[in-house]
Amino acid sequence: MTSPESDSTQPFQQFVADMVLWLALLLLFLTFRVTLFAVFRGELSQLPSLHAFVQCLNTGFGSDATAATWAILPSLALTTVGLFSPLGIWHRRVRQFITAIVLLLCGIIFVADVGYFAEYDNQFDHWIFGLVYDDRAAIWETIWKSYHLVLLLVLTLAGATIATWLLNTFCRKAESGHSPRFLETKTARAIAVALIVVWAFVGTRVWLGRNLAGLKNAESTGDVFLNKIVLNPFFALRYAIWQEHTMQRSAGLRTILPDGNIRGAAAAIFPNAQNPANLDDCLKRIAPGVSGAKPDHIFIVVMESYDAWAMQPEYAGLHLTDRLKQLGDSGIRAQGFVSSGISTIESLGVIITGLPFARAFVNFQPIVRHGLPTEAAPIFKQLGYKPRFFYGGYLSWQRIGEFCREQGFEEVYGGDQMVPHSRQKEWGVDDESLFQYVVDHTGDERTFNLIMTTSYHPPYSVNLETKGFDPNVMKSDPLGKKLSDEQIRVLGHLWYSDKCVGDFVSQMESKLQRPVFAVTGDHYSRKQYVSARPTHTLYESLAVPLVIYGPKALEHSSERPAAIAGSHLDIVPTFIDLVAPGGFEYHAFGRDLFDQSQLQAGYGCNAVIGPNFVLKINDPAHVEDLRGQPAAGVDGANLALHYRQLHALGWWRAMKGNQLPAR
């Protein structure tokens, strides 16, 4: 039983306890940010400036303060009620429950964020939606095999329990203090209510900014790595959800093209289109025609996580990509090339539909499912090639099987059909089994084939010893000596995928008369454990290869630019012009890579790349050459604007359809 005096001052003691809880959460969030810095500081090429650190902590404080305020809002509400009618022990119990829940969520989010950062080189972002759109069973099985989930769960529960006990102890001590008698007055209570209202308003609205506008400050430190750790992980997750939701609505257009001027974008990207009645009119192309015999089979091979850094001369001693380099030396290799997306389905969607990827997942869009004039399969069907899709995984993933059939592929094959009991592997069959299936099912009939591999993907479960991989080859290189056994095992899967695609091309060359191949990666792998420089260059971080090979099929296409650059958007138009008769009309957002009249630039993966430059669209003033040095004479702002206009048109075609907006 409390005394009348303690009853009258109790809400103020609860107010102090709320402040203790809030400050403790701020300290916890700050500690986590410091932990992220300590764990991933290897990304730093040099120590950031003092100003960058101060800016990181300052902006991070706003993010943390907002999260902490939202966490204690229920307790603040009870404190406000208690100023007029003290709640006694129930207020303490509610706060203890809130503390337990918040700290448990913190433990789960912190552990998940560290694991996510290790895999995706960032805090939570839109990649997290792989848990929604991707093969969830395969993802969870991969996580189960890659991480000690039971141990992590036990440690998280133990840490949350201990932290809850300590924090509740501090809060109880704050509650037990004596308050001055003047706090019994109505004036004191009115002041306390005003303070709580201001605290709640400032904490939930002002510090981070209205409608997440304050998130723009997350990239204000001037250091790429510090920018990644500015946000509180709860708000990083909230922003990822908000961004995904926004992109599916009309407001998504302005996140790509701030002025929202679709007609202006169409006029800028397609200046030769005369008074187009609709967007598709802007996309019309006329094939120039080719002399000589056409290829009898076309193969576009998209390699899981196969990025371009390992093909650079400084990494030749690792011998990870020898086979594709040999094909590039004998055929055509793009000097600069980027994926159109940063996930498999994004890039595949671009190749299949011909639409630039603009955060609208085309495999789920009703307009796209009803058909597009830019679809690859129907165009090649018109040209006399049977369109086929081969995927080493399972056709239920991202509804890829149904999607490919909707887009005009006449034959669609998944890993289930290639190897008995293939479901024993999380993501599909080994690459050699996929390629052998394609070889066995290719005859005299002309075919257009899109092939997607799976082996270079977590949990990296190929038995490399039985495939001929020798880790000592990598260890004999100075860069390889720095790698752990686990890193060598992971990169060994890149070696394996390279070997498989090389063997596939050799088999098909022996079997077929005039095949042509395009080999690329679906996205960069995020597994570059080595660097020949103090830090990874933009090219090493973003580029994927493109090798076009087929000596007989390409013998009449000698007229081409000396240096080539592009993105996935450009592969299909290049092959259409390689096989179509003169005057053949088709639609495309991309361009023929061999067209010497076109600017050699690839627009994809939030970046623009050329034969001798690369830039990210969110920082167009920072332009590097392909060796990581500053590149002069490149109009980064104009290239970034072109990127935004092109991708805004892709978003419009997928989400709104063919008709341009009214003038």
MARGUMI-725190 format. One record per residue (C-alpha): x, y, z; residue number from 0. Coordinates in steps of 0.2 Angstrom, whole numbers. Each point is the difference from the previous one (the first is absolute). Example, Ala and Ser with C-alpha at 12.3 -4.5 7.8 and 13.67 -1.06 7.14 Angstrom:
BEGIN
<rec <62,-22,39>,0>,
<rec <6,17,-3>,1>,
//
This chain:
BEGIN
<rec <0,0,0>,0>,
<rec <7,17,-5>,1>,
<rec <-2,15,10>,2>,
<rec <-10,15,-7>,3>,
<rec <16,10,-2>,4>,
<rec <8,-14,-11>,5>,
<rec <-16,-2,-10>,6>,
<rec <0,18,-4>,7>,
<rec <18,0,-6>,8>,
<rec <1,-17,-7>,9>,
<rec <-3,5,-18>,10>,
<rec <15,11,0>,11>,
<rec <10,-14,6>,12>,
<rec <-7,-11,-15>,13>,
<rec <5,15,-11>,14>,
<rec <18,-2,6>,15>,
<rec <-1,-19,-3>,16>,
<rec <-6,3,-18>,17>,
<rec <15,12,-3>,18>,
<rec <12,-13,7>,19>,
<rec <-8,-13,-12>,20>,
<rec <1,12,-15>,21>,
<rec <19,4,4>,22>,
<rec <4,-18,2>,23>,
<rec <-8,-4,-17>,24>,
<rec <10,14,-8>,25>,
<rec <16,-7,8>,26>,
<rec <-4,-17,-7>,27>,
<rec <-3,6,-18>,28>,
<rec <16,10,1>,29>,
<rec <9,-16,6>,30>,
<rec <-7,-9,-15>,31>,
<rec <6,13,-12>,32>,
<rec <17,-1,7>,33>,
<rec <-1,-19,-1>,34>,
<rec <-4,1,-19>,35>,
<rec <14,12,-2>,36>,
<rec <12,-12,9>,37>,
<rec <-6,-16,-9>,38>,
<rec <0,7,-18>,39>,
<rec <14,13,1>,40>,
<rec <10,-10,-12>,41>,
<rec <-11,9,-14>,42>,
<rec <9,16,4>,43>,
<rec <14,5,-12>,44>,
<rec <6,13,12>,45>,
<rec <-6,7,17>,46>,
<rec <-14,12,-3>,47>,
<rec <2,18,6>,48>,
<rec <-6,7,17>,49>,
<rec <-14,9,-9>,50>,
<rec <-6,-16,-8>,51>,
<rec <0,-8,17>,52>,
<rec <-9,14,8>,53>,
<rec <-13,1,-14>,54>,
<rec <-3,-19,2>,55>,
<rec <-3,1,18>,56>,
<rec <-11,16,-1>,57>,
<rec <-11,-7,-13>,58>,
<rec <0,-17,8>,59>,
<rec <-5,8,16>,60>,
<rec <-16,7,-8>,61>,
<rec <-4,-18,-7>,62>,
<rec <3,-8,17>,63>,
<rec <-9,13,10>,64>,
<rec <-16,-2,-11>,65>,
<rec <1,-19,2>,66>,
<rec <2,1,19>,67>,
<rec <-14,12,1>,68>,
<rec <-12,-11,-9>,69>,
<rec <5,-14,11>,70>,
<rec <-5,9,16>,71>,
<rec <-15,8,-6>,72>,
<rec <-12,-12,9>,73>,
<rec <9,4,17>,74>,
<rec <0,18,-4>,75>,
<rec <-19,-1,-3>,76>,
<rec <-2,-9,17>,77>,
<rec <11,14,9>,78>,
<rec <-12,13,-7>,79>,
<rec <-15,-9,6>,80>,
<rec <8,-3,17>,81>,
<rec <2,19,2>,82>,
<rec <-18,1,3>,83>,
<rec <-3,-18,7>,84>,
<rec <15,-9,6>,85>,
<rec <1,-18,-6>,86>,
<rec <11,-7,13>,87>,
<rec <9,-17,-3>,88>,
<rec <-9,-2,-17>,89>,
<rec <10,13,-8>,90>,
<rec <16,-8,5>,91>,
<rec <-6,-17,-7>,92>,
<rec <-5,7,-16>,93>,
<rec <17,8,-2>,94>,
<rec <9,-16,5>,95>,
<rec <-10,-9,-14>,96>,
<rec <4,14,-13>,97>,
<rec <18,-1,5>,98>,
<rec <1,-19,-2>,99>,
<rec <-9,1,-17>,100>,
<rec <11,14,-7>,101>,
<rec <16,-8,6>,102>,
<rec <-5,-17,-8>,103>,
<rec <-4,9,-16>,104>,
<rec <16,9,1>,105>,
<rec <10,-16,2>,106>,
<rec <-9,-8,-15>,107>,
<rec <2,15,-11>,108>,
<rec <18,3,4>,109>,
<rec <5,-18,-3>,110>,
<rec <-10,0,-17>,111>,
<rec <8,17,-5>,112>,
<rec <18,-6,3>,113>,
<rec <-4,-16,-10>,114>,
<rec <-8,11,-14>,115>,
<rec <14,12,0>,116>,
<rec <12,-14,-2>,117>,
<rec <-9,-7,-15>,118>,
<rec <-7,16,-9>,119>,
<rec <13,13,6>,120>,
<rec <-13,11,7>,121>,
<rec <-13,1,13>,122>,
<rec <-18,-5,-4>,123>,
<rec <-5,5,-17>,124>,
<rec <-12,-6,-14>,125>,
<rec <10,-16,-2>,126>,
<rec <-9,-5,16>,127>,
<rec <-16,-3,-11>,128>,
<rec <8,-16,-6>,129>,
<rec <-8,-7,15>,130>,
<rec <-17,5,-8>,131>,
<rec <3,-3,-18>,132>,
<rec <13,-14,0>,133>,
<rec <0,-18,4>,134>,
<rec <-3,2,19>,135>,
<rec <4,-19,3>,136>,
<rec <16,1,-9>,137>,
<rec <5,16,9>,138>,
<rec <-3,-7,17>,139>,
<rec <9,-16,-3>,140>,
<rec <14,11,-7>,141>,
<rec <0,10,16>,142>,
<rec <-1,-16,11>,143>,
<rec <15,-7,-8>,144>,
<rec <10,15,-1>,145>,
<rec <-2,7,18>,146>,
<rec <-1,-8,17>,147>,
<rec <-18,5,3>,148>,
<rec <-4,-9,16>,149>,
<rec <16,7,8>,150>,
<rec <-4,17,-6>,151>,
<rec <-18,-1,7>,152>,
<rec <6,-7,17>,153>,
<rec <13,14,1>,154>,
<rec <-13,13,-6>,155>,
<rec <-12,-6,13>,156>,
<rec <13,0,14>,157>,
<rec <6,17,-5>,158>,
<rec <-17,8,0>,159>,
<rec <-5,-8,17>,160>,
<rec <16,6,8>,161>,
<rec <-2,18,-7>,162>,
<rec <-19,0,5>,163>,
<rec <5,-4,18>,164>,
<rec <13,13,0>,165>,
<rec <-10,14,-8>,166>,
<rec <-16,-4,11>,167>,
<rec <12,1,16>,168>,
<rec <6,17,-6>,169>,
<rec <-18,6,-3>,170>,
<rec <-6,-6,17>,171>,
<rec <14,10,8>,172>,
<rec <-6,15,-9>,173>,
<rec <-18,-3,6>,174>,
<rec <6,-1,18>,175>,
<rec <7,17,1>,176>,
<rec <-8,14,10>,177>,
<rec <-9,15,-9>,178>,
<rec <-1,18,6>,179>,
<rec <-17,5,8>,180>,
<rec <-3,13,-14>,181>,
<rec <-3,-14,-12>,182>,
<rec <-17,-3,8>,183>,
<rec <-7,17,-7>,184>,
<rec <-11,1,-16>,185>,
<rec <13,11,-8>,186>,
<rec <13,-13,2>,187>,
<rec <-11,-13,-8>,188>,
<rec <-5,12,-14>,189>,
<rec <19,3,-4>,190>,
<rec <3,-19,1>,191>,
<rec <-14,-3,-13>,192>,
<rec <7,13,-11>,193>,
<rec <18,-8,1>,194>,
<rec <-7,-17,-4>,195>,
<rec <-10,7,-15>,196>,
<rec <16,9,-7>,197>,
<rec <11,-15,3>,198>,
<rec <-12,-12,-9>,199>,
<rec <-2,13,-15>,200>,
<rec <18,3,-2>,201>,
<rec <5,-18,2>,202>,
<rec <-12,-7,-12>,203>,
<rec <-1,14,-13>,204>,
<rec <14,12,0>,205>,
<rec <16,-9,3>,206>,
<rec <-1,-12,-15>,207>,
<rec <-11,12,-10>,208>,
<rec <-18,0,-7>,209>,
<rec <-4,-15,-11>,210>,
<rec <18,-7,1>,211>,
<rec <7,16,-8>,212>,
<rec <14,0,12>,213>,
<rec <6,-16,-7>,214>,
<rec <8,11,-14>,215>,
<rec <13,5,13>,216>,
<rec <6,-18,2>,217>,
<rec <11,3,-15>,218>,
<rec <8,16,6>,219>,
<rec <16,-6,9>,220>,
<rec <10,0,-16>,221>,
<rec <6,-18,3>,222>,
<rec <-9,-14,-8>,223>,
<rec <3,-13,14>,224>,
<rec <-6,13,14>,225>,
<rec <-15,4,-11>,226>,
<rec <-5,-19,2>,227>,
<rec <0,0,19>,228>,
<rec <-9,17,3>,229>,
<rec <-17,-7,1>,230>,
<rec <-7,-9,15>,231>,
<rec <-4,-18,-6>,232>,
<rec <-18,2,4>,233>,
<rec <-2,15,-11>,234>,
<rec <11,-8,-14>,235>,
<rec <-13,-14,0>,236>,
<rec <-14,12,1>,237>,
<rec <7,10,-15>,238>,
<rec <2,-16,-10>,239>,
<rec <-18,-4,3>,240>,
<rec <-6,18,-4>,241>,
<rec <11,0,-16>,242>,
<rec <-7,-17,-6>,243>,
<rec <-18,6,3>,244>,
<rec <3,17,-8>,245>,
<rec <7,-8,-16>,246>,
<rec <-16,-10,-3>,247>,
<rec <-10,16,0>,248>,
<rec <-1,15,-11>,249>,
<rec <12,10,12>,250>,
<rec <13,-13,-5>,251>,
<rec <3,10,-16>,252>,
<rec <6,15,9>,253>,
<rec <13,-10,9>,254>,
<rec <8,-4,-16>,255>,
<rec <-4,16,-10>,256>,
<rec <-3,14,12>,257>,
<rec <-9,11,-12>,258>,
<rec <-11,-14,-6>,259>,
<rec <0,6,-18>,260>,
<rec <-3,-16,-10>,261>,
<rec <-3,8,-16>,262>,
<rec <16,10,2>,263>,
<rec <10,-15,4>,264>,
<rec <-7,-9,-16>,265>,
<rec <5,15,-11>,266>,
<rec <17,0,8>,267>,
<rec <4,-19,-1>,268>,
<rec <-8,-2,-17>,269>,
<rec <3,16,-10>,270>,
<rec <-3,-8,-17>,271>,
<rec <-18,-5,5>,272>,
<rec <-11,12,-10>,273>,
<rec <-17,4,9>,274>,
<rec <-2,-17,8>,275>,
<rec <-17,-5,4>,276>,
<rec <5,-10,15>,277>,
<rec <16,-6,8>,278>,
<rec <2,-16,-10>,279>,
<rec <1,11,-16>,280>,
<rec <16,7,8>,281>,
<rec <7,-17,1>,282>,
<rec <-1,-5,-18>,283>,
<rec <17,-6,-8>,284>,
<rec <4,-6,-18>,285>,
<rec <13,-14,-1>,286>,
<rec <14,5,-12>,287>,
<rec <2,-18,-7>,288>,
<rec <15,-11,-1>,289>,
<rec <9,-9,-14>,290>,
<rec <4,-19,1>,291>,
<rec <-7,-14,10>,292>,
<rec <-10,3,16>,293>,
<rec <5,-9,16>,294>,
<rec <-10,-16,2>,295>,
<rec <-1,1,19>,296>,
<rec <1,15,12>,297>,
<rec <5,-2,18>,298>,
<rec <-1,14,13>,299>,
<rec <8,-7,16>,300>,
<rec <-3,9,16>,301>,
<rec <12,-6,13>,302>,
<rec <-4,2,19>,303>,
<rec <10,13,8>,304>,
<rec <13,0,-13>,305>,
<rec <8,18,1>,306>,
<rec <14,7,-10>,307>,
<rec <14,4,12>,308>,
<rec <8,-18,-1>,309>,
<rec <2,3,-18>,310>,
<rec <12,15,2>,311>,
<rec <18,-3,-3>,312>,
<rec <6,3,18>,313>,
<rec <-11,-15,6>,314>,
<rec <6,-12,-14>,315>,
<rec <11,-10,12>,316>,
<rec <-15,-6,10>,317>,
<rec <-6,-9,-16>,318>,
<rec <-19,2,4>,319>,
<rec <-6,5,-17>,320>,
<rec <12,-8,-12>,321>,
<rec <-13,-8,-12>,322>,
<rec <-10,16,-2>,323>,
<rec <15,11,-3>,324>,
<rec <5,-13,-14>,325>,
<rec <-17,2,-8>,326>,
<rec <2,19,1>,327>,
<rec <17,0,-8>,328>,
<rec <-7,-10,-14>,329>,
<rec <-16,9,-2>,330>,
<rec <-7,17,6>,331>,
<rec <2,6,18>,332>,
<rec <-9,16,6>,333>,
<rec <13,12,8>,334>,
<rec <-14,7,11>,335>,
<rec <-16,-9,5>,336>,
<rec <-12,0,14>,337>,
<rec <-15,-10,5>,338>,
<rec <-17,8,-1>,339>,
<rec <-5,-5,17>,340>,
<rec <8,-5,17>,341>,
<rec <-9,-16,2>,342>,
<rec <-3,-15,-12>,343>,
<rec <-18,3,-4>,344>,
<rec <3,18,-3>,345>,
<rec <13,-3,-14>,346>,
<rec <-10,-15,-7>,347>,
<rec <-15,11,-1>,348>,
<rec <9,12,-10>,349>,
<rec <7,-13,-13>,350>,
<rec <-17,-8,-1>,351>,
<rec <-12,15,-2>,352>,
<rec <12,13,-7>,353>,
<rec <-5,13,14>,354>,
<rec <13,9,10>,355>,
<rec <-2,-5,18>,356>,
<rec <-7,14,11>,357>,
<rec <-5,-8,16>,358>,
<rec <-16,-7,-8>,359>,
<rec <2,-19,1>,360>,
<rec <-6,-4,-18>,361>,
<rec <-4,-19,4>,362>,
<rec <-14,6,11>,363>,
<rec <-7,15,-10>,364>,
<rec <-17,-3,-9>,365>,
<rec <4,11,-14>,366>,
<rec <16,-10,-4>,367>,
<rec <-9,-16,2>,368>,
<rec <-11,5,-14>,369>,
<rec <14,2,-12>,370>,
<rec <13,13,-6>,371>,
<rec <7,4,-18>,372>,
<rec <17,-1,7>,373>,
<rec <-1,-18,6>,374>,
<rec <15,-10,-6>,375>,
<rec <-8,-17,-3>,376>,
<rec <-14,6,-12>,377>,
<rec <13,10,-10>,378>,
<rec <11,-15,-2>,379>,
<rec <-15,-11,-4>,380>,
<rec <-4,12,-15>,381>,
<rec <18,-2,-5>,382>,
<rec <-1,-19,-1>,383>,
<rec <7,-5,17>,384>,
<rec <-9,-10,13>,385>,
<rec <1,9,16>,386>,
<rec <6,-10,15>,387>,
<rec <4,3,18>,388>,
<rec <11,-11,11>,389>,
<rec <2,3,19>,390>,
<rec <11,-10,11>,391>,
<rec <-12,4,15>,392>,
<rec <-18,-3,2>,393>,
<rec <-14,8,-11>,394>,
<rec <-10,5,15>,395>,
<rec <13,12,5>,396>,
<rec <-7,18,-3>,397>,
<rec <-13,-9,-11>,398>,
<rec <14,0,-13>,399>,
<rec <-7,-15,-10>,400>,
<rec <-18,7,-1>,401>,
<rec <8,17,-4>,402>,
<rec <11,-6,-14>,403>,
<rec <-15,-9,-8>,404>,
<rec <-10,16,1>,405>,
<rec <14,9,-9>,406>,
<rec <0,-12,-15>,407>,
<rec <13,-14,4>,408>,
<rec <-6,-16,-7>,409>,
<rec <11,-11,10>,410>,
<rec <3,3,18>,411>,
<rec <11,-12,11>,412>,
<rec <5,0,18>,413>,
<rec <12,-9,11>,414>,
<rec <-14,-12,5>,415>,
<rec <0,-7,-18>,416>,
<rec <19,-1,-2>,417>,
<rec <6,-11,15>,418>,
<rec <-10,-13,10>,419>,
<rec <-2,6,19>,420>,
<rec <6,17,-5>,421>,
<rec <-9,8,15>,422>,
<rec <14,-6,11>,423>,
<rec <9,16,-5>,424>,
<rec <-7,17,6>,425>,
<rec <2,9,-16>,426>,
<rec <0,-13,-13>,427>,
<rec <11,-12,-10>,428>,
<rec <19,2,-3>,429>,
<rec <5,10,-15>,430>,
<rec <7,-15,-9>,431>,
<rec <-17,-9,1>,432>,
<rec <-9,16,-6>,433>,
<rec <12,2,-15>,434>,
<rec <-1,-19,-4>,435>,
<rec <-18,1,-1>,436>,
<rec <0,14,-12>,437>,
<rec <13,-10,-11>,438>,
<rec <-11,-15,1>,439>,
<rec <-16,9,-5>,440>,
<rec <7,10,-15>,441>,
<rec <-1,-7,-17>,442>,
<rec <-1,7,-18>,443>,
<rec <-15,12,2>,444>,
<rec <5,18,2>,445>,
<rec <-2,6,18>,446>,
<rec <2,15,11>,447>,
<rec <5,-5,17>,448>,
<rec <1,10,17>,449>,
<rec <9,-10,13>,450>,
<rec <2,5,18>,451>,
<rec <13,-9,12>,452>,
<rec <-1,-2,19>,453>,
<rec <16,-8,7>,454>,
<rec <10,16,5>,455>,
<rec <-13,4,13>,456>,
<rec <-1,-3,19>,457>,
<rec <2,-12,9>,458>,
<rec <13,-5,-14>,459>,
<rec <-4,-18,1>,460>,
<rec <9,-7,-15>,461>,
<rec <13,-14,5>,462>,
<rec <15,9,-8>,463>,
<rec <12,-14,3>,464>,
<rec <-9,-12,-12>,465>,
<rec <0,14,-13>,466>,
<rec <19,2,-1>,467>,
<rec <1,16,10>,468>,
<rec <18,2,8>,469>,
<rec <0,14,13>,470>,
<rec <19,0,0>,471>,
<rec <-1,9,-17>,472>,
<rec <-8,15,8>,473>,
<rec <12,-1,16>,474>,
<rec <15,1,-12>,475>,
<rec <-5,17,-5>,476>,
<rec <5,15,12>,477>,
<rec <-18,6,0>,478>,
<rec <-7,-18,4>,479>,
<rec <12,-2,14>,480>,
<rec <-10,12,10>,481>,
<rec <-16,-10,-2>,482>,
<rec <-7,-11,13>,483>,
<rec <-5,-18,-4>,484>,
<rec <-19,5,0>,485>,
<rec <3,14,-12>,486>,
<rec <10,-11,-11>,487>,
<rec <-14,-13,0>,488>,
<rec <-13,14,-4>,489>,
<rec <11,6,-15>,490>,
<rec <2,-18,-5>,491>,
<rec <-18,1,-5>,492>,
<rec <4,14,-12>,493>,
<rec <14,-11,-8>,494>,
<rec <-13,-14,-1>,495>,
<rec <-13,10,-9>,496>,
<rec <13,7,-12>,497>,
<rec <6,-18,-4>,498>,
<rec <-18,-5,-3>,499>,
<rec <-4,13,-12>,500>,
<rec <17,-2,-9>,501>,
<rec <-4,-19,-2>,502>,
<rec <-18,4,-6>,503>,
<rec <6,12,-14>,504>,
<rec <13,-13,-5>,505>,
<rec <-13,-14,-1>,506>,
<rec <-12,11,-10>,507>,
<rec <13,5,-12>,508>,
<rec <4,-18,-4>,509>,
<rec <-19,-5,-2>,510>,
<rec <-7,15,-9>,511>,
<rec <4,8,-17>,512>,
<rec <-1,19,5>,513>,
<rec <-4,4,18>,514>,
<rec <2,17,8>,515>,
<rec <2,3,18>,516>,
<rec <-2,15,12>,517>,
<rec <7,-3,18>,518>,
<rec <-4,12,14>,519>,
<rec <-3,1,18>,520>,
<rec <-17,3,8>,521>,
<rec <8,13,13>,522>,
<rec <16,3,9>,523>,
<rec <4,-14,13>,524>,
<rec <4,10,15>,525>,
<rec <14,-13,4>,526>,
<rec <15,10,-6>,527>,
<rec <11,-5,15>,528>,
<rec <16,6,-8>,529>,
<rec <6,17,-8>,530>,
<rec <15,5,-9>,531>,
<rec <-3,18,6>,532>,
<rec <-3,8,17>,533>,
<rec <-18,0,-4>,534>,
<rec <-12,-8,-13>,535>,
<rec <-3,11,-15>,536>,
<rec <-17,4,-7>,537>,
<rec <3,-12,-14>,538>,
<rec <5,-14,12>,539>,
<rec <-15,3,10>,540>,
<rec <-13,1,-14>,541>,
<rec <5,-7,-16>,542>,
<rec <-5,-17,-7>,543>,
<rec <8,-8,-16>,544>,
<rec <-7,-1,-17>,545>,
<rec <8,-12,-12>,546>,
<rec <-8,-3,-17>,547>,
<rec <8,-15,-9>,548>,
<rec <-4,-10,-15>,549>,
<rec <14,1,-14>,550>,
<rec <-11,-6,-14>,551>,
<rec <-15,9,5>,552>,
<rec <9,17,2>,553>,
<rec <11,-2,-15>,554>,
<rec <-10,13,-10>,555>,
<rec <-2,13,14>,556>,
<rec <18,7,0>,557>,
<rec <-6,18,-1>,558>,
<rec <-2,4,18>,559>,
<rec <6,13,13>,560>,
<rec <18,-2,6>,561>,
<rec <-6,1,18>,562>,
<rec <-17,-6,6>,563>,
<rec <-10,4,15>,564>,
<rec <-18,-4,5>,565>,
<rec <-12,-8,12>,566>,
<rec <-12,-15,-1>,567>,
<rec <-13,11,-8>,568>,
<rec <11,0,-16>,569>,
<rec <3,-19,-2>,570>,
<rec <-16,-5,-9>,571>,
<rec <0,15,-12>,572>,
<rec <18,-5,-5>,573>,
<rec <-5,-17,-4>,574>,
<rec <-16,5,-9>,575>,
<rec <11,11,-12>,576>,
<rec <12,-15,-2>,577>,
<rec <-13,-12,-7>,578>,
<rec <-15,11,-7>,579>,
<rec <-2,4,-18>,580>,
<rec <2,18,-6>,581>,
<rec <-16,10,4>,582>,
<rec <-6,-11,14>,583>,
<rec <-10,11,12>,584>,
<rec <1,-4,19>,585>,
<rec <-1,10,16>,586>,
<rec <14,3,13>,587>,
<rec <5,11,14>,588>,
<rec <18,-6,-2>,589>,
<rec <12,2,-15>,590>,
<rec <11,-10,-11>,591>,
<rec <17,-1,8>,592>,
<rec <8,-1,-17>,593>,
<rec <-8,16,-7>,594>,
<rec <14,12,-2>,595>,
<rec <-11,15,-1>,596>,
<rec <-6,-3,18>,597>,
<rec <8,7,16>,598>,
<rec <9,-15,9>,599>,
<rec <-8,1,17>,600>,
<rec <-9,-13,11>,601>,
<rec <-14,6,12>,602>,
<rec <-4,-12,13>,603>,
<rec <3,-5,19>,604>,
<rec <-2,18,6>,605>,
<rec <16,4,-11>,606>,
<rec <5,5,-17>,607>,
<rec <16,-8,-8>,608>,
<rec <10,4,-16>,609>,
<rec <15,-8,-7>,610>,
<rec <11,11,11>,611>,
<rec <-11,7,14>,612>,
<rec <-13,-5,13>,613>,
<rec <-11,10,12>,614>,
<rec <-14,-3,12>,615>,
<rec <-15,11,-3>,616>,
<rec <-2,6,18>,617>,
<rec <17,8,-2>,618>,
<rec <3,4,-18>,619>,
<rec <14,13,4>,620>,
<rec <11,-15,5>,621>,
<rec <5,-8,-16>,622>,
<rec <14,-13,0>,623>,
<rec <9,-9,-15>,624>,
<rec <0,-19,0>,625>,
<rec <16,0,11>,626>,
<rec <-8,11,14>,627>,
<rec <8,16,-5>,628>,
<rec <-9,17,-3>,629>,
<rec <-7,0,-17>,630>,
<rec <0,17,-9>,631>,
<rec <-12,6,-14>,632>,
<rec <-15,-10,5>,633>,
<rec <-16,10,3>,634>,
<rec <-6,-10,15>,635>,
<rec <-16,11,3>,636>,
<rec <-6,-3,-18>,637>,
<rec <3,-18,1>,638>,
<rec <-9,-2,16>,639>,
<rec <-15,10,-7>,640>,
<rec <0,-12,-15>,641>,
<rec <0,-14,12>,642>,
<rec <-15,7,10>,643>,
<rec <-10,4,-16>,644>,
<rec <3,-17,-7>,645>,
<rec <-5,-10,16>,646>,
<rec <-15,12,3>,647>,
<rec <-6,-6,-17>,648>,
<rec <2,-18,5>,649>,
<rec <-10,3,16>,650>,
<rec <-14,9,-10>,651>,
<rec <-1,-14,-13>,652>,
<rec <-1,-14,14>,653>,
<rec <-11,9,12>,654>,
<rec <-11,12,-11>,655>,
<rec <1,-8,-18>,656>,
<rec <2,6,-17>,657>,
<rec <-9,17,0>,658>,
<rec <10,15,4>,659>,
<rec <-7,13,12>,660>,
<rec <-10,14,-6>,661>,
<rec <10,16,-4>,662>,
//
